[in-house]
Amino acid sequence: MDNIMQHFRPEEAPFVEEATGWIQEVRDQNRFVLTNFLNPRESFILKTLVNRLDNIKSQSFGGYLNAEMQRVIIFPDYFTPEQADFNITLVSIGYPVKFAKIHHRNVLGTLANMGVERDTFGDIISNGDEWQFFVKTEMGEFFLSQVSKIGNIKVRLAPKNLDEVIEPENDWESGSTTVASLRADAVIAEGFHLSRNHAKELLEERKVTLNWKLHQRPDFELVANDLLSVRGYGRIRLDSVEGMTKKNKIRILISVISSKKKK
């Protein structure tokens, strides 16, 4: 375990231990194991652990192409996972579109405040008017029966086939840039074209989550597959660290969704 942890952060040790347990279960029982919805960083860690081994593989799926939150199947190499094995249900949110406006934060807040863990449901997506989200199939009926309002808007949830998924409007914009360091405040400042001081204030004012968890440390160093969500600005994903420039800057690949562009 100590040897494995040199590749990850100390605070990631509980997840690494859990992931190692899933892999051992596959090896001991010679059957596949299905995870809950994992964020990009968790998926990266799990796949890194799986790739160290022979005869064990992994495959991920979040309900649609390029989903952020995905369930992962860990399996013996003789097994071939099918889409149905991921046990994902698509849920649509019906509401009076002409008279009300729903936002991502409203849907997330409603679902997260139902006494369930964040890994119970996956991405929340919209094409501007329609809203949908993905849940573990075994929890589908719970959500369908318990959610009747999003914020103060009355809604009606309905299950859909996965091939009825809408085309999300919030596409990531990806590109290469440079930063002085991989500190959270530096990456936020670069991603949203802010001052470092303002980025630091956003962190200290509890307006930032890192991999879906509240984060307040400006000096925290990011790594590949980290995802930051900044209230009022959008999201930044650190896709990769490409090395140093001749001017001693760090070249990175990032993807950004800016909420400032959409009213």
Buried (B, 14 or more C-beta within 10 A) or exposed (E): EEEBEEEBBEEBBEBBEEBBEBBEBBEEEEEBBBBBBBBBBBBBBBBBBBEEEEEBBBBBBBBBEEBBBBBBBBBBEEBEBEEEBBBBBBBBBEBEEEEEEBEBBBBBEBBBEEEBEBBBBBBBBBEEEBBBBBBBBEBBEBBBEEBEEBBEBEBEBEBEEBEEBBEBEBEBEEEEBBBEBBBBBBBBBBBBEBEBEEBBBBBEEEBBBBBBEEBBBBEBEBBBBBBBBBEEBBBBBBBEBEEEEEEEEBBBBBBBBBBEEEE
